[in-house]
Amino acid sequence: MDTSNQEQSSPIIRSVGDSASPVNIIDKGIAVNIDEELEFSLGDEELGSEDEALEGDTHATTQTIVEEAAADDGLDAFRKKKRQKKSVAWDDFKDVEVGHQKTLMSECIHCHAKFKKTKTSTTSSLLRHRKSCAIRFQKLKKATQQTKINFPSADSAEASQTYLHSGTFDMAAMREATAEWVLMHEHPFSIVEEEGFNLMQKRGMPEWQRINRTMNKNDCTSVYEREKTKLKNQLKKVKKISLTTDLWKSKNQKNEYMVVTGHWIDSNWRLQKRVLNFVHVPPPRRGIQIADAIFKCLTDWGIESKIYTISVDNASNNDSALRCLKDTFSRNKCLLAKGKLFHVRCCAHILNLMVQDGLSWIKEIVDTIRDSVEFINKTDGRRLQFAEIVRRLQLPEKMLIYDCKTRWNSTYEMLTCTLKFQDVFPRYRDREPNYDFCPTTEDWEKVSKVCNILKAFWKATHVISGSDYPTANLYLNEVCRIKVLLDSKVDDEDDFVRSMVQKMKLKFDKYWGECNLLMSIAAILDPRCKMRVINYCFPLLYPPHEVQSNIGNVRQALYDLYDEYVEIHVSGQSGSSSQLLIGSDHPTKSSSSASSSMSHVSGMSEFLTHIATVESVQPVKNELDTYFEDGLLTAADDSTIDIVNLDALKWWKDTTKYKILPKMAADILAIPISTVASEATFSAGTRIGVVSYTG
């Protein structure tokens, strides 16, 4: 064996002695030195002792040996480690080296006062200074006065919330937040008395104080009143508001409630919807009672002079209620277009009436299919047995779905789903002796015919409520498609289809046989459609002898409405210009300077008032004419626009070519074409998105 290599690879043996066992040296000899070195590092080294200077290289050599040995033996976890600094004093102190000897001392990070470190590293003197450091107290006082900010998560929808806080616990703010939480998620008031809730709050906030259900109820009332005041102030800035209303009665209660929902476009061109009131309407709920309840709600909010339209379902008491309200508003000259757009019939409700007529022809079959789905999904064994047949037939669908009896679109989806399993049900009946209500082949044929017709209705329903932006401009095309479908099937060779469609068409002609002004004007204000849309749809919707007269009526109503907006715009301009003269009368200190100043400012005001009047009344080209002459918006005009899913409201917001027409378009597009928004208020399970009207 090469001796040089032996010596080179074994510095431990060479330094300590002639022992042939390096393992024993580490275990018995150097282990003691390691403890001594650790003790030295905690004591004398911090004080800069003279022993270190006397021993010099000896300690350095030994320390090097120990470090190399420790790095090689892998026993770090079992050795004595340097104690961590746990005292709060170290929040305000740090170790620094002082002088040419680099003496280790503790320095205050605020006033930079230095303290000699003791051998045991006690912190008593540091803590005493920490309590009396004037600069530290100044910084703490400033920190408590400074607000802090908690940034919301990237997907947070509460962008309007304030996230600034002082950094100190505020029980009043926590009670307010608790009330908002209870209201947001509809928790019972008693939830704040639950032990788990209070344990959670105490763990996160030791200063938390218990509150009872009565306190929480009062807090919720305070939050409601605060939010109502904020909404009132917001509504003062709104020019026109459209309403939807709906009546509802639960099966377990005899009380019937009416909800009133407001719809408008805010100053940032965002569609806003707010529930304005829940009203208990006692029987017999005649039209005059409904009208009185709505008008009281409007006066309470101070918006009785701002109502544009009211959307209701087709109940007879709603018709009489809106006649009363229309007479009231007309006397006050609050309605635009002479009230022609005031009464909006819920399109979703009309669709629902037609669909129910269609489903009535297969009511017994629907009940059989519903019972089949419920039977199979009742136990895991039945579901697995049904799934095994599906797997053997190699069908892509995997499961059956329930329907909601009060939602026709849900029933339609159940039927279309079960149609894909029609070959499975007979095989399942052969295996399951208790299953004896399987639909027949003839039943499936009828279901298929009904679903083919209802598909157009289902698509039209999704147009109403499938988007977050206004969709009134889209509905004329959907209604036209339904009319074309009904016309094509009304004389069908199949007796079943012909009889069903004839009954559905009677409902269509009853409600949409007359020209719908709102639906038509909203479609015209879609830059992709303009007047072309009624030129295309009206020949499909109405008899030939009525087409031109209906087109003329829509065009005249559109221009009349535009003229009213021009008048509002001009009066607003003249009103603002007249403020120039009024706002210039400021008192001055001396009469001579006042005379000079008033002469100059008043003269300029008169001139500006004259210019504003001339500019507002001088003949200008009608914006509607310009809008029609510009042609239709196409994908070729702007490749960045999704022409199929265009948000018409956003397009009007971004356009800079018109002054008056965008305001008119915003008010029209904000009109809800159905009462879905109000109906959804009664259903906790559908407040995020409602896809159909429930009767």
C-alpha positions as CSV (number, residue, x, y, z in Angstrom):
1,M,0.0,0.0,0.0
2,D,1.3,3.4,-0.9
3,T,2.2,5.3,2.3
4,S,1.8,8.7,0.9
5,N,-1.7,8.0,-0.2
6,Q,-2.3,6.6,3.3
7,E,-1.2,9.8,4.9
8,Q,-2.9,12.0,2.5
9,S,-6.3,10.3,2.9
10,S,-6.1,10.1,6.7
11,P,-5.4,13.6,8.2
12,I,-7.3,12.6,11.4
13,I,-4.9,9.8,12.2
14,R,-1.8,11.9,11.5
15,S,-3.0,14.8,13.7
16,V,-4.1,12.9,16.7
17,G,-1.6,10.1,17.1
18,D,-0.6,6.6,16.0
19,S,-3.9,4.9,16.6
20,A,-4.9,2.7,13.7
21,S,-8.6,3.1,14.2
22,P,-9.9,6.4,12.9
23,V,-13.4,5.3,13.9
24,N,-12.4,5.0,17.5
25,I,-10.7,8.3,17.3
26,I,-13.8,10.1,16.2
27,D,-16.0,8.3,18.7
28,K,-13.9,8.6,21.8
29,G,-11.3,11.4,21.3
30,I,-12.7,14.0,19.0
31,A,-16.3,13.7,20.3
32,V,-15.2,15.4,23.5
33,N,-13.4,18.1,21.5
34,I,-16.6,18.7,19.5
35,D,-18.5,19.5,22.7
36,E,-15.8,21.8,23.8
37,E,-15.8,23.6,20.5
38,L,-19.5,24.1,20.6
39,E,-19.3,25.4,24.1
40,F,-16.5,27.7,23.0
41,S,-18.5,29.0,20.1
42,L,-21.4,29.9,22.5
43,G,-19.2,31.5,25.1
44,D,-15.6,32.8,24.9
45,E,-15.6,33.3,21.2
46,E,-18.5,35.8,21.4
47,L,-16.6,37.8,24.1
48,G,-13.3,37.8,22.1
49,S,-11.4,36.1,24.9
50,E,-7.6,36.2,25.2
51,D,-7.5,32.3,25.4
52,E,-8.4,32.2,21.7
53,A,-5.5,34.6,20.8
54,L,-3.0,32.6,22.9
55,E,-3.9,29.2,21.5
56,G,-4.1,30.6,18.0
57,D,-3.3,28.0,15.4
58,T,-3.8,25.1,17.7
59,H,-7.6,25.8,18.0
60,A,-7.8,26.5,14.3
61,T,-6.2,23.2,13.4
62,T,-8.3,21.3,15.8
63,Q,-11.5,23.1,14.6
64,T,-10.6,22.2,11.0
65,I,-10.1,18.6,11.9
66,V,-13.3,18.4,13.8
67,E,-15.3,20.0,10.9
68,E,-13.8,17.6,8.4
69,A,-14.5,14.7,10.6
70,A,-18.0,15.8,11.2
71,A,-18.6,16.3,7.5
72,D,-17.6,12.7,6.9
73,D,-19.2,10.8,9.6
74,G,-22.9,11.8,9.0
75,L,-23.7,12.2,12.7
76,D,-24.7,15.8,12.6
77,A,-28.2,15.0,13.8
78,F,-26.9,13.5,17.0
79,R,-24.5,16.3,18.0
80,K,-25.2,19.2,20.2
81,K,-26.4,22.1,18.1
82,K,-26.2,25.8,18.6
83,R,-29.2,27.1,20.5
84,Q,-31.7,29.1,18.6
85,K,-32.5,32.7,19.6
86,K,-36.1,32.6,21.0
87,S,-36.2,35.8,23.0
88,V,-38.4,38.6,21.7
89,A,-35.4,40.9,22.2
90,W,-33.8,39.6,19.0
91,D,-36.7,41.2,17.1
92,D,-35.1,44.6,17.8
93,F,-31.4,43.6,18.1
94,K,-28.7,42.1,15.8
95,D,-25.1,40.9,16.3
96,V,-22.4,43.2,15.1
97,E,-18.6,43.1,15.2
98,V,-16.9,46.1,16.8
99,G,-13.3,47.4,16.6
100,H,-10.2,45.9,15.1
101,Q,-10.5,42.9,17.3
102,K,-14.0,42.4,15.9
103,T,-15.6,42.1,19.3
104,L,-19.2,40.7,19.0
105,M,-21.8,42.9,20.5
106,S,-25.6,43.3,20.3
107,E,-26.9,46.5,18.5
108,C,-30.4,48.0,18.7
109,I,-31.7,48.2,15.1
110,H,-33.6,51.4,16.0
111,C,-31.2,53.7,17.9
112,H,-28.0,51.6,17.3
113,A,-27.1,51.4,21.0
114,K,-24.6,48.6,21.6
115,F,-24.4,46.1,24.5
116,K,-21.6,43.7,25.3
117,K,-22.7,40.0,25.0
118,T,-22.4,38.0,28.1
119,K,-20.9,34.5,28.1
120,T,-24.3,32.9,28.6
121,S,-25.9,35.3,26.0
122,T,-28.5,36.6,28.5
123,T,-30.9,39.2,27.1
124,S,-32.1,41.0,30.3
125,S,-30.3,44.3,29.4
126,L,-31.6,44.1,25.9
127,L,-35.2,43.7,27.1
128,R,-34.8,46.7,29.4
129,H,-33.6,48.8,26.6
130,R,-36.3,47.6,24.3
131,K,-38.9,48.9,26.7
132,S,-37.3,52.4,26.9
133,C,-36.1,52.9,23.3
134,A,-37.8,56.2,22.1
135,I,-37.1,55.6,18.4
136,R,-38.8,52.2,18.6
137,F,-41.9,53.7,20.2
138,Q,-42.1,56.3,17.4
139,K,-42.0,53.6,14.7
140,L,-44.6,51.5,16.5
141,K,-47.0,54.5,16.8
142,K,-46.6,55.2,13.1
143,A,-47.2,51.6,12.2
144,T,-50.5,51.5,14.1
145,Q,-51.7,54.6,12.3
146,Q,-50.8,53.3,8.8
147,T,-53.4,51.3,6.9
148,K,-52.6,48.0,5.5
149,I,-54.0,46.3,2.4
150,N,-55.0,42.7,1.8
151,F,-55.1,42.0,-1.9
152,P,-58.0,39.8,-3.0
153,S,-57.5,36.6,-4.9
154,A,-57.2,36.8,-8.7
155,D,-60.6,35.3,-9.2
156,S,-62.4,37.4,-6.6
157,A,-65.6,38.9,-7.8
158,E,-65.8,41.5,-5.0
159,A,-63.6,44.0,-6.8
160,S,-65.6,46.9,-5.3
161,Q,-64.8,45.9,-1.7
162,T,-62.2,47.8,0.3
163,Y,-59.3,45.8,1.6
164,L,-57.6,48.6,3.6
165,H,-57.4,48.2,7.4
166,S,-55.5,49.6,10.3
167,G,-53.9,46.3,11.3
168,T,-55.6,46.3,14.7
169,F,-58.6,44.1,15.7
170,D,-62.0,45.8,15.5
171,M,-64.9,43.8,16.9
172,A,-67.4,46.2,15.3
173,A,-66.0,45.5,11.9
174,M,-66.0,41.8,12.5
175,R,-69.7,41.9,13.5
176,E,-70.4,43.7,10.3
177,A,-68.5,41.2,8.3
178,T,-70.3,38.3,10.1
179,A,-73.7,39.9,9.2
180,E,-72.7,40.2,5.6
181,W,-71.6,36.5,5.6
182,V,-74.9,35.4,7.1
183,L,-76.8,37.4,4.5
184,M,-74.7,36.3,1.6
185,H,-75.1,32.6,2.2
186,E,-78.5,32.8,3.9
187,H,-77.4,31.2,7.2
188,P,-79.7,31.3,10.2
189,F,-79.0,34.0,12.7
190,S,-78.3,31.3,15.3
191,I,-75.2,30.1,13.5
192,V,-73.1,32.7,15.4
193,E,-74.0,30.9,18.7
194,E,-72.6,27.6,17.5
195,E,-69.6,26.4,19.5
196,G,-67.5,25.4,16.5
197,F,-68.0,28.9,14.9
198,N,-66.8,30.6,18.0
199,L,-63.8,28.2,18.5
200,M,-62.7,29.0,14.9
201,Q,-63.0,32.7,15.5
202,K,-61.1,32.5,18.8
203,R,-58.3,30.5,17.3
204,G,-57.7,33.1,14.5
205,M,-58.6,36.2,16.6
206,P,-58.1,35.8,20.4
207,E,-59.9,39.1,20.9
208,W,-63.1,37.7,19.4
209,Q,-66.2,38.3,21.6
210,R,-69.3,36.1,21.4
211,I,-72.4,37.5,19.8
212,N,-75.9,36.0,20.0
213,R,-78.6,35.6,17.4
214,T,-80.5,38.8,18.4
215,M,-77.3,40.9,18.0
216,N,-76.7,39.2,14.6
217,K,-80.2,39.9,13.5
218,N,-79.8,43.6,14.4
219,D,-76.5,43.7,12.6
220,C,-78.1,42.2,9.5
221,T,-80.8,44.8,9.6
222,S,-78.2,47.5,9.8
223,V,-76.3,46.1,6.8
224,Y,-79.6,46.0,4.8
225,E,-80.4,49.6,5.6
226,R,-76.8,50.6,4.7
227,E,-77.0,48.8,1.3
228,K,-80.4,50.3,0.7
229,T,-79.1,53.8,1.2
230,K,-76.2,53.1,-1.2
231,L,-78.6,51.7,-3.8
232,K,-80.9,54.8,-3.5
233,N,-77.9,57.1,-4.1
234,Q,-77.0,55.0,-7.1
235,L,-80.5,55.1,-8.5
236,K,-80.5,58.9,-8.4
237,K,-78.0,58.9,-11.2
238,V,-80.0,56.5,-13.4
239,K,-82.1,57.9,-16.2
240,K,-84.3,54.9,-17.1
241,I,-85.1,51.7,-15.3
242,S,-86.9,48.7,-16.5
243,L,-88.7,46.3,-14.1
244,T,-89.5,42.6,-14.0
245,T,-92.0,41.2,-11.5
246,D,-93.2,37.7,-10.6
247,L,-95.6,36.2,-8.1
248,W,-94.8,33.0,-6.1
249,K,-96.4,30.8,-3.5
250,S,-94.7,27.9,-1.8
251,K,-96.5,24.6,-1.4
252,N,-96.1,24.7,2.4
253,Q,-97.3,28.2,2.9
254,K,-100.5,30.0,1.9
255,N,-98.9,33.4,1.6
256,E,-98.1,34.6,-1.9
257,Y,-95.2,37.0,-2.5
258,M,-94.3,39.3,-5.4
259,V,-90.7,40.3,-6.2
260,V,-89.8,43.5,-8.1
261,T,-86.4,43.6,-9.8
262,G,-84.8,46.6,-11.4
263,H,-82.7,46.6,-14.6
264,W,-80.6,49.4,-15.9
265,I,-77.2,50.3,-17.5
266,D,-74.9,52.1,-15.2
267,S,-72.4,54.9,-16.0
268,N,-69.8,52.3,-16.9
269,W,-72.1,50.6,-19.4
270,R,-72.6,47.5,-17.3
271,L,-76.0,45.8,-17.0
272,Q,-77.2,46.0,-13.4
273,K,-79.9,44.0,-11.8
274,R,-81.2,44.5,-8.2
275,V,-84.1,43.1,-6.3
276,L,-85.9,46.2,-5.1
277,N,-88.6,44.6,-2.9
278,F,-90.4,41.5,-1.8
279,V,-94.1,42.3,-1.4
280,H,-96.8,40.2,0.3
281,V,-99.9,40.4,-1.9
282,P,-103.0,39.1,0.0
283,P,-105.8,37.4,-1.9
284,P,-107.6,37.8,-4.2
285,R,-104.6,39.5,-5.8
286,R,-106.5,41.6,-8.3
287,G,-104.8,43.8,-10.8
288,I,-105.4,47.0,-8.8
289,Q,-103.7,45.4,-5.8
290,I,-100.7,44.4,-7.8
291,A,-100.4,47.9,-9.4
292,D,-100.7,49.5,-6.0
293,A,-97.9,47.3,-4.5
294,I,-95.6,48.1,-7.4
295,F,-96.2,51.8,-7.3
296,K,-95.6,51.9,-3.5
297,C,-92.3,50.1,-4.1
298,L,-91.3,52.7,-6.8
299,T,-92.1,55.7,-4.7
300,D,-90.2,54.2,-1.8
301,W,-87.1,54.1,-4.0
302,G,-87.8,57.4,-5.6
303,I,-87.9,56.0,-9.2
304,E,-91.6,56.4,-10.1
305,S,-90.6,58.9,-12.8
306,K,-87.9,56.8,-14.3
307,I,-89.7,53.6,-15.3
308,Y,-89.3,52.6,-18.9
309,T,-90.9,49.1,-19.2
310,I,-92.3,46.4,-16.9
311,S,-92.0,42.8,-18.0
312,V,-94.6,40.3,-16.6
313,D,-96.0,37.0,-17.5
314,N,-99.3,36.6,-19.3
315,A,-101.7,36.3,-16.3
316,S,-104.9,38.3,-16.7
317,N,-104.4,40.2,-13.4
318,N,-101.0,41.4,-14.7
319,D,-102.6,42.8,-17.8
320,S,-105.1,44.8,-15.7
321,A,-102.3,45.9,-13.3
322,L,-100.2,47.3,-16.1
323,R,-103.1,49.1,-17.6
324,C,-103.5,50.9,-14.3
325,L,-99.8,51.7,-14.0
326,K,-99.7,52.9,-17.6
327,D,-102.5,55.3,-17.1
328,T,-100.8,56.7,-14.0
329,F,-97.4,57.1,-15.7
330,S,-99.0,58.6,-18.8
331,R,-100.7,61.4,-16.8
332,N,-97.3,62.3,-15.4
333,K,-95.7,62.1,-18.9
334,C,-93.1,59.6,-17.7
335,L,-93.3,57.1,-20.6
336,L,-91.4,57.2,-23.8
337,A,-92.8,56.2,-27.2
338,K,-96.3,57.1,-25.8
339,G,-96.1,53.9,-23.6
340,K,-96.0,51.6,-26.6
341,L,-93.0,49.7,-25.1
342,F,-94.3,49.8,-21.5
343,H,-95.9,46.4,-21.2
344,V,-93.5,43.6,-22.1
345,R,-94.9,40.1,-22.2
346,C,-92.4,37.5,-20.9
347,C,-91.1,35.5,-23.9
348,A,-90.0,32.6,-21.7
349,H,-93.6,32.3,-20.4
350,I,-95.0,32.2,-23.9
351,L,-92.5,29.5,-24.9
352,N,-93.5,27.6,-21.7
353,L,-97.2,27.7,-22.7
354,M,-96.4,26.3,-26.1
355,V,-94.1,23.6,-24.9
356,Q,-96.6,22.5,-22.3
357,D,-99.1,22.0,-25.0
358,G,-96.7,19.8,-26.9
359,L,-95.7,17.8,-23.8
360,S,-99.4,17.2,-23.0
361,W,-99.6,14.9,-25.9
362,I,-97.1,12.5,-24.4
363,K,-97.8,13.1,-20.7
364,E,-98.3,9.4,-19.8
365,I,-95.1,8.5,-21.7
366,V,-93.2,11.2,-19.8
367,D,-94.5,9.9,-16.5
368,T,-93.4,6.4,-17.5
369,I,-89.9,7.5,-18.4
370,R,-89.6,9.6,-15.2
371,D,-90.6,6.5,-13.2
372,S,-88.1,4.4,-15.0
373,V,-85.2,6.8,-14.3
374,E,-86.2,7.0,-10.7
375,F,-86.4,3.2,-10.4
376,I,-83.0,2.5,-11.9
377,N,-81.2,5.2,-10.0
378,K,-82.8,4.2,-6.7
379,T,-80.1,1.6,-5.8
380,D,-76.4,1.0,-6.7
381,G,-77.2,-2.6,-7.8
382,R,-79.8,-1.4,-10.4
383,R,-77.5,1.3,-11.7
384,L,-74.6,-1.2,-12.1
385,Q,-76.9,-3.6,-13.9
386,F,-78.1,-0.9,-16.2
387,A,-74.5,0.3,-16.8
388,E,-73.4,-3.3,-17.7
389,I,-76.0,-3.4,-20.5
390,V,-74.9,0.0,-21.7
391,R,-71.3,-1.2,-21.8
392,R,-72.1,-4.3,-23.8
393,L,-74.0,-2.3,-26.3
394,Q,-71.0,0.1,-26.5
395,L,-73.1,3.2,-26.1
396,P,-71.3,6.5,-25.5
397,E,-73.7,7.8,-22.9
398,K,-73.1,6.5,-19.3
399,M,-75.9,7.7,-17.1
400,L,-79.5,8.7,-16.8
401,I,-80.5,12.1,-15.6
402,Y,-83.5,13.3,-13.5
403,D,-85.7,16.2,-14.5
404,C,-87.4,18.9,-12.6
405,K,-91.2,18.6,-13.2
406,T,-91.7,22.4,-13.1
407,R,-89.0,23.1,-15.7
408,W,-89.9,22.0,-19.2
409,N,-86.3,22.4,-20.5
410,S,-85.2,19.9,-17.8
411,T,-87.8,17.5,-19.0
412,Y,-86.7,17.9,-22.5
413,E,-83.1,17.1,-21.5
414,M,-84.2,14.0,-19.7
415,L,-86.2,12.8,-22.8
416,T,-83.3,13.4,-25.2
417,C,-81.0,11.5,-22.8
418,T,-83.3,8.5,-22.4
419,L,-83.8,8.3,-26.1
420,K,-80.1,7.3,-26.4
421,F,-80.8,4.4,-24.1
422,Q,-84.1,3.1,-25.7
423,D,-82.4,-0.2,-26.6
424,V,-81.2,-0.7,-23.1
425,F,-84.6,-0.5,-21.3
426,P,-86.1,-3.7,-22.8
427,R,-82.9,-5.7,-21.9
428,Y,-83.0,-4.3,-18.4
429,R,-86.6,-5.4,-18.1
430,D,-85.6,-8.9,-18.9
431,R,-83.1,-9.0,-16.1
432,E,-85.1,-7.1,-13.4
433,P,-88.4,-8.7,-12.6
434,N,-89.7,-5.7,-10.6
435,Y,-89.3,-3.4,-13.6
436,D,-92.6,-3.6,-15.5
437,F,-93.2,-0.1,-16.9
438,C,-90.8,0.0,-19.8
439,P,-91.8,2.4,-22.7
440,T,-92.8,0.7,-25.9
441,T,-91.3,1.2,-29.3
442,E,-94.3,3.4,-30.3
443,D,-93.7,5.5,-27.2
444,W,-90.1,6.1,-28.2
445,E,-91.2,7.2,-31.6
446,K,-93.5,9.8,-30.2
447,V,-90.9,11.0,-27.8
448,S,-88.5,11.5,-30.7
449,K,-91.0,13.5,-32.7
450,V,-91.7,15.8,-29.8
451,C,-88.0,16.3,-29.0
452,N,-87.3,17.3,-32.6
453,I,-89.9,20.1,-32.4
454,L,-88.9,21.2,-28.9
455,K,-85.2,21.5,-29.9
456,A,-85.9,25.0,-31.4
457,F,-87.7,26.1,-28.2
458,W,-84.8,24.8,-26.1
459,K,-82.3,26.8,-28.1
460,A,-84.4,29.9,-27.9
461,T,-84.6,29.6,-24.1
462,H,-80.8,29.5,-23.8
463,V,-80.6,32.7,-25.9
464,I,-82.6,34.4,-23.2
465,S,-80.6,33.4,-20.2
466,G,-77.4,31.9,-21.5
467,S,-75.3,35.1,-21.5
468,D,-74.1,37.7,-19.0
469,Y,-74.9,40.5,-21.5
470,P,-78.3,41.8,-22.7
471,T,-79.9,39.5,-25.3
472,A,-83.1,41.3,-26.3
473,N,-81.6,42.0,-29.7
474,L,-81.3,38.2,-30.3
475,Y,-84.8,37.1,-29.7
476,L,-86.5,38.1,-32.9
477,N,-84.4,35.6,-34.9
478,E,-85.2,32.8,-32.5
479,V,-88.9,33.5,-32.6
480,C,-88.8,33.6,-36.4
481,R,-87.1,30.2,-36.4
482,I,-89.8,28.7,-34.2
483,K,-92.5,30.2,-36.4
484,V,-90.9,28.6,-39.5
485,L,-90.7,25.3,-37.8
486,L,-94.3,25.3,-36.7
487,D,-95.4,26.4,-40.2
488,S,-93.5,23.5,-41.7
489,K,-95.1,20.9,-39.4
490,V,-98.6,22.3,-39.2
491,D,-99.7,20.2,-42.3
492,D,-97.4,17.2,-41.6
493,E,-98.5,13.8,-42.9
494,D,-98.1,12.4,-39.4
495,D,-101.4,12.8,-37.5
496,F,-99.7,12.9,-34.2
497,V,-97.2,15.7,-35.2
498,R,-99.9,17.7,-37.1
499,S,-102.3,17.7,-34.2
500,M,-99.6,18.7,-31.7
501,V,-98.2,21.5,-33.8
502,Q,-101.6,23.0,-34.6
503,K,-102.3,23.3,-30.8
504,M,-98.9,24.9,-30.3
505,K,-99.4,27.3,-33.2
506,L,-102.6,28.6,-31.7
507,K,-100.6,29.8,-28.7
508,F,-98.0,31.4,-30.9
509,D,-100.5,33.4,-32.9
510,K,-102.3,34.5,-29.7
511,Y,-99.2,36.2,-28.3
512,W,-97.0,36.8,-31.2
513,G,-99.5,37.2,-34.0
514,E,-99.3,41.0,-33.6
515,C,-96.1,42.9,-34.3
516,N,-93.8,43.1,-31.2
517,L,-92.2,46.5,-31.2
518,L,-89.7,46.0,-28.5
519,M,-88.3,42.8,-30.0
520,S,-88.0,44.4,-33.4
521,I,-86.4,47.7,-32.2
522,A,-83.9,45.8,-30.1
523,A,-82.9,43.6,-33.1
524,I,-82.5,46.7,-35.3
525,L,-80.1,48.2,-32.8
526,D,-77.8,45.2,-33.2
527,P,-75.2,46.5,-35.7
528,R,-75.1,43.1,-37.4
529,C,-78.8,43.4,-38.3
530,K,-80.2,46.9,-38.5
531,M,-83.3,47.2,-40.8
532,R,-82.3,44.0,-42.7
533,V,-83.5,41.8,-39.8
534,I,-87.2,42.9,-40.0
535,N,-87.1,42.8,-43.8
536,Y,-86.0,39.1,-43.5
537,C,-88.1,38.0,-40.5
538,F,-91.4,39.8,-41.0
539,P,-92.4,37.9,-44.2
540,L,-91.8,34.7,-42.3
541,L,-93.8,35.8,-39.2
542,Y,-96.8,37.6,-40.7
543,P,-99.3,37.2,-43.5
544,P,-98.2,38.9,-46.8
545,H,-100.8,41.7,-46.5
546,E,-99.4,42.7,-43.1
547,V,-95.7,42.7,-43.7
548,Q,-95.2,46.2,-45.1
549,S,-97.6,47.8,-42.6
550,N,-95.7,46.1,-39.7
551,I,-92.4,47.2,-41.1
552,G,-93.7,50.8,-41.4
553,N,-95.0,50.7,-37.9
554,V,-91.7,49.6,-36.5
555,R,-89.8,52.2,-38.5
556,Q,-92.1,55.0,-37.4
557,A,-91.9,53.9,-33.7
558,L,-88.1,53.8,-33.9
559,Y,-87.9,57.4,-35.3
560,D,-90.4,58.7,-32.9
561,L,-88.4,57.2,-30.0
562,Y,-85.2,58.7,-31.4
563,D,-86.9,62.1,-31.6
564,E,-87.8,61.9,-27.9
565,Y,-84.1,61.2,-27.1
566,V,-83.0,64.1,-29.2
567,E,-85.4,66.4,-27.3
568,I,-84.0,65.1,-24.0
569,H,-80.5,65.6,-25.2
570,V,-81.1,69.2,-26.4
571,S,-82.9,70.1,-23.1
572,G,-80.0,68.7,-21.2
573,Q,-77.5,70.7,-23.2
574,S,-79.4,74.0,-22.8
575,G,-79.9,73.3,-19.1
576,S,-76.1,72.8,-18.6
577,S,-75.2,75.8,-20.8
578,S,-77.6,78.1,-18.7
579,Q,-75.6,77.1,-15.7
580,L,-72.6,79.0,-17.1
581,L,-74.3,82.3,-16.5
582,I,-75.6,81.3,-13.0
583,G,-72.3,79.9,-11.9
584,S,-70.3,83.0,-12.8
585,D,-71.8,85.2,-10.1
586,H,-69.1,85.2,-7.5
587,P,-68.9,88.0,-5.0
588,T,-65.6,89.9,-4.9
589,K,-63.9,92.1,-2.3
590,S,-64.1,95.5,-4.0
591,S,-67.0,96.9,-6.0
592,S,-64.7,98.1,-8.8
593,S,-63.1,94.7,-9.3
594,A,-66.5,93.1,-9.0
595,S,-67.8,95.2,-11.8
596,S,-64.9,94.4,-14.0
597,S,-64.9,90.7,-13.3
598,M,-68.7,90.4,-13.7
599,S,-68.7,92.2,-17.0
600,H,-66.0,90.0,-18.4
601,V,-67.3,86.6,-17.1
602,S,-71.0,87.3,-17.9
603,G,-70.2,88.4,-21.4
604,M,-68.3,85.2,-22.1
605,S,-71.1,83.2,-20.5
606,E,-73.7,84.8,-22.7
607,F,-71.6,84.0,-25.8
608,L,-71.1,80.4,-24.8
609,T,-74.8,80.0,-24.0
610,H,-75.6,81.4,-27.5
611,I,-73.2,79.0,-29.2
612,A,-74.5,76.0,-27.2
613,T,-78.1,76.9,-28.3
614,V,-77.1,77.3,-31.9
615,E,-75.1,74.1,-32.0
616,S,-77.9,72.1,-30.4
617,V,-80.7,73.4,-32.7
618,Q,-78.9,73.8,-35.9
619,P,-80.0,71.2,-38.6
620,V,-77.8,68.1,-38.3
621,K,-78.1,64.7,-40.1
622,N,-80.3,62.2,-38.3
623,E,-78.1,59.7,-36.5
624,L,-80.5,56.9,-37.3
625,D,-80.1,57.6,-41.0
626,T,-76.3,57.6,-40.7
627,Y,-76.6,54.3,-38.7
628,F,-78.6,52.7,-41.5
629,E,-76.4,54.1,-44.3
630,D,-73.2,52.7,-42.7
631,G,-74.1,49.1,-43.6
632,L,-74.0,46.0,-41.4
633,L,-71.2,45.1,-39.1
634,T,-69.3,42.1,-40.4
635,A,-66.2,40.1,-39.5
636,A,-64.3,41.8,-42.4
637,D,-64.7,45.2,-40.6
638,D,-62.8,44.1,-37.6
639,S,-61.1,40.7,-37.3
640,T,-60.8,41.0,-33.5
641,I,-64.6,41.0,-33.1
642,D,-66.4,37.7,-32.4
643,I,-69.2,38.5,-34.8
644,V,-71.4,35.5,-33.8
645,N,-71.2,36.2,-30.0
646,L,-71.1,40.0,-30.3
647,D,-72.1,42.0,-27.2
648,A,-74.2,44.7,-28.8
649,L,-74.1,46.8,-25.6
650,K,-70.3,46.8,-25.6
651,W,-70.3,47.8,-29.3
652,W,-72.4,50.9,-28.6
653,K,-70.2,51.8,-25.6
654,D,-67.1,51.7,-27.8
655,T,-68.5,53.6,-30.8
656,T,-67.6,57.3,-31.0
657,K,-69.5,58.2,-34.1
658,Y,-72.9,58.9,-32.4
659,K,-73.9,61.0,-29.5
660,I,-77.6,60.3,-28.9
661,L,-78.2,56.9,-30.4
662,P,-75.9,55.0,-27.9
663,K,-78.0,56.3,-25.0
664,M,-81.2,55.1,-26.7
665,A,-79.6,51.7,-27.5
666,A,-78.4,51.2,-23.9
667,D,-81.9,51.8,-22.5
668,I,-83.5,49.5,-25.1
669,L,-81.0,46.7,-24.6
670,A,-81.4,46.8,-20.9
671,I,-85.0,45.9,-21.1
672,P,-85.5,42.3,-20.0
673,I,-87.3,40.2,-22.6
674,S,-88.5,37.8,-19.8
675,T,-89.2,37.6,-16.1
676,V,-86.5,35.0,-15.5
677,A,-84.5,37.3,-13.3
678,S,-87.4,37.8,-10.9
679,E,-88.5,34.2,-11.0
680,A,-85.0,33.1,-10.1
681,T,-85.1,35.1,-6.9
682,F,-87.5,32.6,-5.4
683,S,-85.2,29.6,-6.1
684,A,-82.0,29.3,-4.1
685,G,-80.7,26.6,-6.4
686,T,-80.9,28.7,-9.6
687,R,-79.6,32.1,-8.6
688,I,-76.4,31.7,-10.4
689,G,-78.0,30.8,-13.7
690,V,-81.6,30.3,-14.7
691,V,-82.3,28.7,-18.0
692,S,-86.1,28.7,-18.2
693,Y,-89.3,30.1,-16.9
694,T,-91.1,28.0,-14.3
695,G,-94.9,28.3,-14.5
